[in-house]
Amino acid sequence: MTTNENMRSHTDVCGRIKELGFAPSKRVRMYGESFEIVSEPFPEGDGISVYAITGNDPQVRTLRLPLSILGVRELPVKVA
C-alpha cells in the first residue's frame, strides 16, 4: 500500500467514525461518562482517538475509541 493509499484509508475510517457521532460538538456516552467531542477523529498508535471534555472536568482529554464499536477489525497499516 502506498503512503497516499494509506492516508486515504485512514481518512475514510475517520470519516466513517464521524458519521457514527464522534465529531466535534457531539456528545457520546462511553466508559460510564458523558463526553463532548472537541476534535476530529485522528489516528493514534494503532487506533483512533478524539479529544473530549466531560461536564465534570472541562480539561481536554484524549478519548481512545475501541475498534469494536467502530465496526472495524483493524485499521490500515500506518506507513512511517
TORPA-970233 format. One record per atom (N, C-alpha, C, O): atom name; x, y, z; residue in one letter; chain. Coordinates in pm, whole numbers, plus 50000, padded with zeros to 5 digits. Example, Ala and Ser with C-alpha at 12.3 -4.5 7.8 and 13.67 -1.06 7.14 Angstrom:
BEGIN
   lumti       u       v       w   tordren   semi
       N   51319   49431   50780         a      A
      CA   51230   49550   50780         a      A
       C   51320   49670   50780         a      A
       O   51424   49668   50846         a      A
       N   51285   49775   50708         s      A
      CA   51367   49894   50714         s      A
       C   51290   50003   50787         s      A
       O   51341   50114   50804         s      A
END
This chain:
BEGIN
   lumti       u       v       w   tordren   semi
       N   50085   49883   50000         m      A
      CA   50000   50000   50000         m      A
       C   50090   50123   50000         m      A
       O   50184   50132   50079         m      A
       N   50062   50217   49913         t      A
      CA   50142   50339   49907         t      A
       C   50101   50433   50019         t      A
       O   49996   50416   50080         t      A
       N   50185   50532   50046         t      A
      CA   50155   50630   50150         t      A
       C   50024   50702   50120         t      A
       O   49944   50724   50210         t      A
       N   50001   50741   49994         n      A
      CA   49876   50809   49958         n      A
       C   49755   50720   49981         n      A
       O   49654   50768   50032         n      A
       N   49765   50592   49945         e      A
      CA   49653   50500   49969         e      A
       C   49630   50482   50118         e      A
       O   49515   50477   50162         e      A
       N   49737   50473   50195         n      A
      CA   49724   50456   50339         n      A
       C   49659   50578   50403         n      A
       O   49572   50564   50488         n      A
       N   49701   50699   50361         m      A
      CA   49641   50820   50415         m      A
       C   49493   50827   50380         m      A
       O   49411   50866   50463         m      A
       N   49458   50788   50256         r      A
      CA   49318   50788   50215         r      A
       C   49239   50688   50300         r      A
       O   49126   50716   50338         r      A
       N   49297   50572   50330         s      A
      CA   49230   50472   50413         s      A
       C   49203   50525   50553         s      A
       O   49094   50508   50607         s      A
       N   49304   50591   50612         h      A
      CA   49282   50650   50745         h      A
       C   49176   50759   50738         h      A
       O   49094   50771   50829         h      A
       N   49177   50838   50632         t      A
      CA   49077   50942   50615         t      A
       C   48939   50882   50602         t      A
       O   48843   50934   50659         t      A
       N   48926   50773   50528         d      A
      CA   48798   50704   50512         d      A
       C   48748   50652   50646         d      A
       O   48630   50667   50678         d      A
       N   48836   50590   50724         v      A
      CA   48798   50537   50856         v      A
       C   48753   50651   50946         v      A
       O   48650   50641   51013         v      A
       N   48830   50760   50949         c      A
      CA   48794   50875   51033         c      A
       C   48661   50934   50988         c      A
       O   48582   50979   51071         c      A
       N   48635   50936   50857         g      A
      CA   48506   50985   50806         g      A
       C   48390   50899   50853         g      A
       O   48286   50951   50892         g      A
       N   48409   50768   50849         r      A
      CA   48303   50677   50898         r      A
       C   48280   50697   51047         r      A
       O   48166   50690   51094         r      A
       N   48387   50721   51121         i      A
      CA   48375   50741   51266         i      A
       C   48295   50868   51294         i      A
       O   48213   50869   51386         i      A
       N   48317   50973   51217         k      A
      CA   48240   51096   51234         k      A
       C   48092   51071   51208         k      A
       O   48007   51126   51277         k      A
       N   48061   50987   51109         e      A
      CA   47922   50954   51079         e      A
       C   47855   50880   51195         e      A
       O   47733   50886   51209         e      A
       N   47933   50811   51277         l      A
      CA   47879   50740   51393         l      A
       C   47852   50834   51510         l      A
       O   47799   50792   51613         l      A
       N   47889   50962   51495         g      A
      CA   47861   51059   51602         g      A
       C   47984   51104   51677         g      A
       O   47972   51180   51773         g      A
       N   48102   51060   51637         f      A
      CA   48225   51101   51703         f      A
       C   48284   51220   51627         f      A
       O   48390   51210   51566         f      A
       N   48213   51333   51632         a      A
      CA   48252   51454   51561         a      A
       C   48244   51572   51658         a      A
       O   48176   51563   51760         a      A
       N   48313   51681   51626         p      A
      CA   48310   51797   51716         p      A
       C   48168   51841   51750         p      A
       O   48078   51839   51666         p      A
       N   48150   51880   51875         s      A
      CA   48024   51928   51932         s      A
       C   47921   51818   51956         s      A
       O   47811   51848   52003         s      A
       N   47952   51695   51925         k      A
      CA   47861   51583   51953         k      A
       C   47889   51530   52094         k      A
       O   47999   51544   52146         k      A
       N   47787   51471   52153         r      A
      CA   47802   51410   52286         r      A
       C   47787   51259   52272         r      A
       O   47702   51209   52199         r      A
       N   47873   51188   52345         v      A
      CA   47868   51042   52346         v      A
       C   47881   50995   52490         v      A
       O   47935   51065   52576         v      A
       N   47830   50876   52514         r      A
      CA   47844   50817   52647         r      A
       C   47930   50692   52633         r      A
       O   47894   50598   52562         r      A
       N   48045   50694   52702         m      A
      CA   48139   50581   52700         m      A
       C   48206   50571   52835         m      A
       O   48221   50670   52906         m      A
       N   48246   50451   52868         y      A
      CA   48321   50427   52992         y      A
       C   48249   50484   53114         y      A
       O   48313   50527   53210         y      A
       N   48116   50486   53110         g      A
      CA   48038   50533   53223         g      A
       C   48034   50684   53238         g      A
       O   47991   50734   53341         g      A
       N   48078   50758   53137         e      A
      CA   48079   50904   53142         e      A
       C   48019   50961   53015         e      A
       O   48018   50895   52910         e      A
       N   47971   51084   53024         s      A
      CA   47923   51157   52908         s      A
       C   48034   51251   52862         s      A
       O   48087   51328   52942         s      A
       N   48068   51244   52734         f      A
      CA   48176   51325   52678         f      A
       C   48122   51415   52570         f      A
       O   48030   51378   52497         f      A
       N   48180   51536   52559         e      A
      CA   48156   51622   52444         e      A
       C   48282   51617   52359         e      A
       O   48391   51647   52407         e      A
       N   48267   51578   52234         i      A
      CA   48381   51568   52143         i      A
       C   48422   51709   52102         i      A
       O   48338   51791   52065         i      A
       N   48553   51737   52109         v      A
      CA   48601   51871   52073         v      A
       C   48704   51867   51960         v      A
       O   48769   51968   51933         v      A
       N   48719   51753   51893         s      A
      CA   48813   51745   51782         s      A
       C   48761   51647   51677         s      A
       O   48666   51571   51700         s      A
       N   48825   51651   51562         e      A
      CA   48801   51550   51460         e      A
       C   48868   51420   51506         e      A
       O   48965   51427   51580         e      A
       N   48819   51302   51464         p      A
      CA   48889   51177   51493         p      A
       C   49027   51179   51427         p      A
       O   49044   51232   51318         p      A
       N   49125   51119   51495         f      A
      CA   49260   51114   51440         f      A
       C   49326   50982   51476         f      A
       O   49298   50924   51581         f      A
       N   49414   50933   51387         p      A
      CA   49487   50809   51416         p      A
       C   49584   50834   51531         p      A
       O   49651   50937   51537         p      A
       N   49590   50739   51622         e      A
      CA   49685   50748   51733         e      A
       C   49731   50607   51766         e      A
       O   49651   50521   51801         e      A
       N   49861   50584   51753         g      A
      CA   49914   50450   51775         g      A
       C   49850   50354   51678         g      A
       O   49854   50375   51557         g      A
       N   49790   50248   51730         d      A
      CA   49723   50151   51642         d      A
       C   49571   50165   51649         d      A
       O   49498   50070   51622         d      A
       N   49524   50285   51685         g      A
      CA   49380   50306   51694         g      A
       C   49340   50446   51650         g      A
       O   49416   50516   51583         g      A
       N   49219   50484   51689         i      A
      CA   49164   50615   51658         i      A
       C   49123   50680   51789         i      A
       O   49070   50614   51878         i      A
       N   49148   50809   51800         s      A
      CA   49114   50885   51920         s      A
       C   49046   51016   51882         s      A
       O   49050   51059   51766         s      A
       N   48985   51078   51982         v      A
      CA   48932   51214   51970         v      A
       C   48968   51286   52099         v      A
       O   48994   51223   52201         v      A
       N   48969   51418   52093         y      A
      CA   48981   51497   52215         y      A
       C   48841   51525   52264         y      A
       O   48751   51554   52185         y      A
       N   48821   51517   52397         a      A
      CA   48687   51534   52453         a      A
       C   48696   51595   52593         a      A
       O   48801   51592   52658         a      A
       N   48583   51650   52637         i      A
      CA   48571   51701   52774         i      A
       C   48447   51638   52837         i      A
       O   48359   51588   52767         i      A
       N   48442   51641   52968         t      A
      CA   48323   51596   53039         t      A
       C   48263   51716   53111         t      A
       O   48328   51819   53128         t      A
       N   48138   51701   53151         g      A
      CA   48072   51809   53224         g      A
       C   48138   51836   53358         g      A
       O   48137   51949   53407         g      A
       N   48195   51732   53419         n      A
      CA   48258   51745   53550         n      A
       C   48399   51802   53543         n      A
       O   48448   51859   53640         n      A
       N   48465   51785   53429         d      A
      CA   48604   51827   53416         d      A
       C   48626   51887   53277         d      A
       O   48632   51814   53178         d      A
       N   48636   52019   53268         p      A
      CA   48650   52083   53137         p      A
       C   48789   52069   53074         p      A
       O   48813   52122   52966         p      A
       N   48879   51997   53141         q      A
      CA   49012   51975   53084         q      A
       C   49002   51878   52966         q      A
       O   48937   51774   52976         q      A
       N   49066   51912   52855         v      A
      CA   49061   51827   52735         v      A
       C   49136   51697   52761         v      A
       O   49248   51697   52811         v      A
       N   49070   51586   52726         r      A
      CA   49129   51453   52742         r      A
       C   49133   51384   52607         r      A
       O   49054   51414   52517         r      A
       N   49225   51291   52593         t      A
      CA   49229   51207   52476         t      A
       C   49141   51086   52503         t      A
       O   49162   51013   52600         t      A
       N   49042   51065   52418         l      A
      CA   48949   50954   52433         l      A
       C   48976   50854   52322         l      A
       O   48948   50881   52205         l      A
       N   49030   50740   52358         r      A
      CA   49061   50635   52260         r      A
       C   48933   50558   52231         r      A
       O   48862   50516   52322         r      A
       N   48903   50540   52104         l      A
      CA   48780   50473   52063         l      A
       C   48807   50326   52034         l      A
       O   48892   50294   51951         l      A
       N   48736   50237   52102         p      A
      CA   48755   50094   52078         p      A
       C   48715   50058   51935         p      A
       O   48609   50100   51887         p      A
       N   48798   49981   51867         l      A
      CA   48768   49942   51729         l      A
       C   48637   49865   51719         l      A
       O   48569   49874   51617         l      A
       N   48601   49791   51823         s      A
      CA   48479   49710   51818         s      A
       C   48354   49797   51802         s      A
       O   48261   49757   51733         s      A
       N   48348   49913   51864         i      A
      CA   48230   49998   51849         i      A
       C   48232   50074   51717         i      A
       O   48129   50126   51673         i      A
       N   48349   50079   51655         l      A
      CA   48360   50150   51528         l      A
       C   48324   50062   51410         l      A
       O   48311   50110   51298         l      A
       N   48308   49933   51435         g      A
      CA   48271   49842   51328         g      A
       C   48385   49804   51237         g      A
       O   48363   49764   51123         g      A
       N   48508   49815   51286         v      A
      CA   48624   49772   51208         v      A
       C   48705   49676   51293         v      A
       O   48710   49687   51416         v      A
       N   48769   49582   51227         r      A
      CA   48853   49486   51300         r      A
       C   48992   49541   51322         r      A
       O   49052   49523   51428         r      A
       N   49043   49609   51219         e      A
      CA   49176   49669   51231         e      A
       C   49184   49788   51139         e      A
       O   49109   49798   51041         e      A
       N   49274   49877   51170         l      A
      CA   49295   49995   51088         l      A
       C   49399   49966   50982         l      A
       O   49479   49873   50997         l      A
       N   49399   50043   50876         p      A
      CA   49504   50027   50777         p      A
       C   49639   50047   50842         p      A
       O   49652   50127   50935         p      A
       N   49739   49977   50795         v      A
      CA   49873   49988   50850         v      A
       C   49926   50129   50825         v      A
       O   49919   50179   50713         v      A
       N   49979   50191   50930         k      A
      CA   50032   50325   50916         k      A
       C   50175   50318   50867         k      A
       O   50259   50253   50928         k      A
       N   50202   50384   50757         v      A
      CA   50335   50383   50698         v      A
       C   50410   50505   50747         v      A
       O   50360   50617   50738         v      A
       N   50531   50484   50799         a      A
      CA   50609   50595   50852         a      A
       C   50670   50677   50742         a      A
       O   50740   50776   50769         a      A
END
